[in-house]
Amino acid sequence: MKFTITRATFIKSLNDVSRAITTKTTIPILTNLKMDLTDTALVLTGSDADISIESKIDATSEQNDLQIEDTGSITVPARFFTEIVKRLPEKTMTVDVQDNFQTVITSGSSEFKINGLDANNYPRLPEVSSEDALTVPADVLRQLISQTVIAVSTQESRPILTGVHIQIEKGKLIAVATDSHRLAQRTLDLPNAGDASYDVIIPGKSLTELGRTLTDDIENVEIRFASNQVLFIAGNTMFYSRLLEGNYPDTSRLIPTTSTTNIEFDAPTLLAAIGRASLLSHESSNNVVRLSLNIAKQTATIYGNSPDVGNVEEALQFQKLEGDDLEISFNPDYMKDALQGIGGTSIVLAFTAPLRPFTLVPTEDKEHFVQLITPVRTF
């Protein structure tokens, strides 16, 4: 196996597949990068058994400047190989696999030799059928990921909650994540989904890594499901993830349908105020801020407190306040995460009681996005 390629092109694909390669694996060969060279393309593969990423560099594209001398396959130690490639002196590089899988990497006057392994020992990627494949705009999928993964659990004691629950039915995709303290739900209309029906749980870690591979030059993502795998095809990248097994809790009953107090804010303005209040709350052991709403006076005040440092009080700017007076305490980090996912629109906070979960809904897209936060008891 021997090829020459523009280093920048190679590094872009290498960075994508490296997201799936880890040193913490029980299968030693998975610490390696796999390279497959055919007459038409170079395919790089990385995997940690949960996530597998395959990136294809097309030989017919002049931009890639891929020159093929001998086809073949090899796996090389990913960490060393990556460090070598990124430090090579010239714009192009040549990879030449010789006897006993010894791999020679040259660029200009620089030459490295590293020991590779037989690619036949590398686990095969699953085959996922293209039947009932769905297509979603890449920017919409990236936004859906960022708006839901914030609420997945980081506690392995309930592994099912470390994933995002995705249901597809009747032309709609509903994505829900919760760690039992907060919840994020995003709905997408899929007019071309036909009769497709799926109910799966995708690890939050997988979706986070997928989101990082969805660059601005990718327009659409094809999604395919298998019994225990999901495949996302984005441009020349194929992103595989295992699915979590088990039943996700029924979250539909958690979202209140009525409220007693509503207040509308400009989301960036509220985000900035929460950030200021949390400067002191972070120094406190319980990390809580308090929101006080007075209907008669039409005031909204936020308080942050740390017994060791001091306290902060700020009158909030809002657009509309109606309902009953309310005092409620919550984790400001949950609120900041929720507001960052919403972006630059206006937002309505809807409350039912001081100790009942409250919702955040953007005014522009309230049918498709809702976040829920559980308050903190402070007395």
Residue, then its C-alpha position, 0 to 999 in steps of 0.5 A: m500500500k502506497f499513496t501521496i496526499t495533500r497533508a491538509t486534506f488528510i488531517k481534516s479526515l484524520n481529525d474527524v475519525s480521531r473523535a472515535i479513537t480512545t486509549k481506554t479500550t479493552i480491544p487493543i487494536l481500537t487504539n489504532l487508525k485503520m486506512d483502506l486504499t482502493d483504486t478510487a478512494l482512501v478510507l480512514t476509520g476510527s472506533d471505540a466500539d460504541i462510536s465508529i467514524e469512517s471518512k472517505i477521501d475521493a481520489t477523483s477530486e483534484q482538491n484532495d490531490l490523492q495519488i495512488e501507487d499500491t492499494g491495500s489496508i493497514t492499521v497504525p497507532a493513532r496517537f503517534f501517527t497523528e502527532i507525526v502527520k501534524r508535524l511534517p514539514e511539507k504540504t504533501m506526505t507519502v505513506d508506504v506500507q512495507d514488509n511486516f506492516q512497517t509503515v514509512i511516512t515521508s514529507g520533504s527530508s523527514e522520514f518516520k517508520i512506525n510498526g502497523l498491524d494487519a487491518n484484517n484484525y480490525p473489527r468490521l463495521p455493521e451494515v445498516s440498511s438504507e431502507d426507510a432512511l431519513t434526511v435532515p438538514a445538517d444545521v437543524l440536526r446540529q441545533l437539535i443536538s445542542q438543545t437536547v444533550i445539555a439535559v442528558s445525565t452524566q450519572e452511570s447509575r441510570p445509564i438509560l438517562t445518559g442518552v437522548h430518546i428519539q421517537i419518529e412517527k407520523g412525520k415527526l421526530i421528537a427528541v427528549a433528554t432528562d437527568s431527572h432535574r431538568l428536561a429538554q424536548r425538541t420536535l422536528d417536522l419530517p414531511n418526507a418520513g412517510d410511514a417510518s416509525y422508530d423508538v431509539i435511545i442514542p448516547g448523548k456522548s455519541l450525539t455530541e461528537l456527531g455535532r462536532t463533525l457537522t461543519d457548515d459545508i454539510e447541507n444534509v444528513e442521512i439517518r439510518f437505523a438498525s436493531n442496535q445501531v444508528l448511522f449518520i451519513a454526512g458528506n464523506t463521513m459515516f458516523y455509527s453509534r450503538l443504541l442504548e437498550g432499555n425503556y426510556p421513562d415516559t416524560s410526556r406527563l412531566i411537562p405542565t400544560t397549564s400555568t399560574t404565572n408567566i413572564e416573558f424575557d429577552a433570552p440574551t438579557l436574562l442569560a446575562a443577568i443569570g450569569r451575574a447572579s451565579l458569580l456568587s451562587h457558585e461560591s455557595s455549597n448549594n449553588v442556587v439563585r432565587l427569582s421573585l415576581n411581584i404582579a402588583k408592582q410589576t417587578a422581577t428580581i433575582y438574588g444570588n448569595s454566598p455566606d462567605v462572599g456576599n450577595v447580589e440583587e438585580a431588577l430584571q428587565f422583562q416584556k410581560l408579567e402576569g398571574d400570581d406572585l411567586e418566589i422560586s429558587f433554581n440552579p442557575d447553571y441549568m437556566k444558563d444551559a437552557l437559554q444558550g440553547i434557545g439563542g437570541t429570541s424572546i422566551v416565556l417562563a411558565f410557573t405553576a408553584p414554587l416547588r413544581p417544575f417550570t418550563l422555558v419556551p421560545t416565543e417564536d417556536k413554542e410548538h417545537f421546543v420546550q425546556l423544563i427545570t426542577p426548582v430547589r427547595t431552600f427552606 
